[in-house]
Amino acid sequence: MQIGATEESDRIYAASCYCPITNLEHADAAYEWQYGHLSELHTEHWERQIDHWKVTPVVYPISKERMALSAPLRASFPEYINRTAPRGLTMDGDGNGSFTEYIKQLILDSAELAAQSGAEIPIESGVSLTSGTVDFKQYCTYITRMKPPCAFDDPDMQTYENDLFGSETESVRHFTQFGHEHSLHGASCAPREPIALMNAMNFIGHEGCAQHWRIRHGAADRDTSFAIPVLLAECLRSVGKSVDFCLPWGIPHSGDYDLPELFAWIDDIV
């Protein structure tokens, strides 16, 4: 207003979120809950050619030292879900329960919708439209694992998230107690305030929180666990927010792939 802007509210009315990378304090644990049974990484090597990019699939094993970090991270996740998830969504000590069943149902819904549009659902995906079941471990094996344990707060300080929490004097910092304790370089940990400010979960229910949300996280997105966007959506619903959420079949970590549907959603809420 000091520069002459109109005297109107700057509250956000609606948010369209594609594959939200948030809740970083718990993202490592969530990743191991989903992919902890897999010890190989599936990535891609991109090489610039004259008129295109050459993309080569790369598969390599996770070291025993790094895999040793998976079990304690995975074991910590059910307690967080039981403390945070609304409407009776829970997990037992093995990571199973109504929260897990709900995610399986979202995957099944995604496959059924894709099949209605003519897509073939591979048997190796672990999704059976005939029986209406999802083998969750098999499904995660099918879409493959992309990141090693400590997928976000890396002991080697090599992730974008470590860089995100850097300061004027340190280019990279840890942002979880677990990552800090297992640091290979003795790096410091960021203060609590900037970590909290980066987590959308901390602002659900606040006065400025948007009323309408459209969240899409691809059913083949391996950049973070399905649990992260699902928990965001369900916690928003629990405080009365309007949430349109799904896991679009076969979609990796990307956005703007369903613009007609997005525009229709905008028209509907305004």
N, C-alpha and C positions, 0 to 999 in steps of 0.2 A: 504494500500500500504506500510505502514511502516514495516509490518511484512512480506513483500515479496509477497503479493497477486498480481494477474495479474492486469495490468493497463487497466482495462475495466470499462465501465460505470456500476453503480449499479442501474440505473433506472429500475423500474418495468415495464415490458412489458404488462402483463395481470394480472387480479385479478379474482379469483373464490371465491365468497362470499356466504356462506349459512347463512340464517336468520341473517343478520347483525344487531346487537344491537348497534346503533349509534345515533347521534343527540340527546343526552341525555337531553340537555336543553329544548327540546320540546316534549320529549317522554311521559311525564306525561299528557300533554294536548292532544296529539294524542290518547293516550289510552282512555281518557274520551270521546273524540269525537266518538270513536268506541264502547265503552262499557258502557257509562254513563247511559244508560237506564236499566242496570242490577245491582241488589243489592245483588246478591249471588256469592260466590266464589266456583269454582269447582277445587279441587286439589286432590292429592293422598298421601296416607300414605304408606311408604315403610318399611317393616319389614323383617329383615334377618331371613330366615329359614335355615335348615341344608344344603340343596343343591339348594336353590333358594330364590328369593325375593318374598314375599307376598305383592301384591299391592292392596290397598283398596281405592275406590273412597270416597272422603270426600266433603261434601257440607255444607257451613255455611254462615250465613248472614253477610253482612258488617254493621258495627255500624252506627247509624244515624250521629254521629259526623264525621266519616270518609266520609260518603256519601255526607255530606254538602260541602266537598271540590271538589266534582265532577263538579258541575255547573260552577263555575268560571274558572276552568281549561278548560272545554269544550268550554266555550265562548271565550277564548283567541286564540283558534286554527285557526279559519277562517282567522283572520288577518295575522297570520304567513304564511298560505298557499297562500293568495293573494299577499303577499310580496315576496314569494320565488319561488313558482311553475312556471315553464315555459309554453310556447305555449298555453296560454289562459286557463289553468286549474285553476279554481277558486272555492270558496265556498261562500255561503251567510251566514247571521248571524246564521242560524239554522244548519249549517254544511252540507248543501246540495249544489249541483252545479256540474259543469263539472268535478271537481276533484273526487268527490264521484261517479259520473256516470262512470268515467274511471275505478275506482277500481271495481265497480260492473261488468263491462265488463270483466275485468281480471278474476274475479271469475267465470263468465259464460264460458269464454274460457277454464278455467281449468276443469270445470264440463263436458263440451262437449268433451274434449280430453279424460277424464277418461271414459266417457260413450262409446266412440269408442273402448276402450280397454276392455269393458265388465263390467265396474263398474256400480252399481246402485246408482242413485242420489236420496236420500230420499226426500219425499215431505216436511218433517218437516224442511229441510235445507233452505227453502224459495227460492230455485233455481228451475226454471221451464225451461226445455229444449224445451218444447212444445211452450211456448209463448216467450221464449228468454228473460226472466226477472229474476231479483234478488231482493228479499225483503231484504235489507241490515240489518235492525234491526233483522229480523227473522234469518238471516244467523248467525249473531253474537250471538244470543241466542242459536242457534243450536251448535255452536262450544264451547260455554260457556266462561265465564269470569274467569281468573285465579288470577288476582292481584287487590287489592283495589285501590281507588284513591290515587294519589301520588305513583304510581306503582314503580317508580325508586328513586325519592328523598323523601324517607320515613320520615314523622315527627318523627317516633320512631327510625330512623337511623338503620334499620335492613336489608337493601338491600346490595347486592354485589356492587352496584354502589356507595352507601355511603362509603363503604370500599375502593373502587377504588380511591376515592379522599382524602383519609386520608393522613396524613403527618408524619414527624418524631415525632411529639408531640401529634397528635390527630389521633386516629385509624380510625375515621369516620368523614366525613364532608358533609355538604350540597353542592349542586352545582347549585341550581336554587334559584331565589329570592323568589318564591312562597314557596318552601320547607323550606327556611330559616325563612320566616315570620311565618310559621305554625309549627316550630320545637317544639317538646314537651320536649326537653332537653336543649334548649339554645345553641345548637352546632353552631360552626362557619361555614362560607361558604368558599369554596375553592377559590383561586384567579382565575381571568379570564383566565390566560395563560394555565394552565393545562386542564381546561375545554374545551377551544378552541382546544387544541392539540388532544383531544380525539374525536373530531367531524369530520368525513370524509367530511362533507358538506363544511367545511372551506377550503378544498384543491382542490376542483373541479376547473379545469381550470388552476391550477398551472403547471409550467413547468414539474415537476416530476410526474404528475398524469398519471396513466396508460392509454393506448389507448383502451384496450379491457377489457370488464367486463362481467362476467357471474354471475348473481345474482338470487338465488333461495330462496324464502320464502314460506314455506308450507301454503297451504290454510286453515289448521287447527292449525297454529302456533298462540298461544295466549300470547307469551312472550313480544311482542310489537305490536303496531298497524300496519296494512298493510300500512298505510300512510308513515311510516318511510322508508321502502325499496323502495316503489313506488316513493317517492320524490327523493331519491338518484338516482334511475335509470333515471328518467326524467331530472334531472339537469345535469347528465352526458351526456345524449343525446343532451341536448341543447348547449353544447360546443363542439360537434362533436365527442364524444367518441362512440365507437362501444359497444352496450349494448345488451346482451341476457338475458331477464328477464321474469320470469313467477311465478305464485303461484301454485305449484303442488298440485293437489286435495288430500285431506285427510292426508297430511303430517303435523306432529306437528313440534316442535322446534328441528330440527335435521339436519344432513348433510351427505354427501357421500352416498346418497341413489340412485344416478343415475350415477354411475361412467362410464358406457359405453358412455352415452351422454356427460359427462364431457370430456372424452378423445377424443371423436369425435370433440368437440368444440376446444380443444387444437390443434388437427391436422389441423383443418380448418384455424385457425388464424396464424399458423406458416408455 
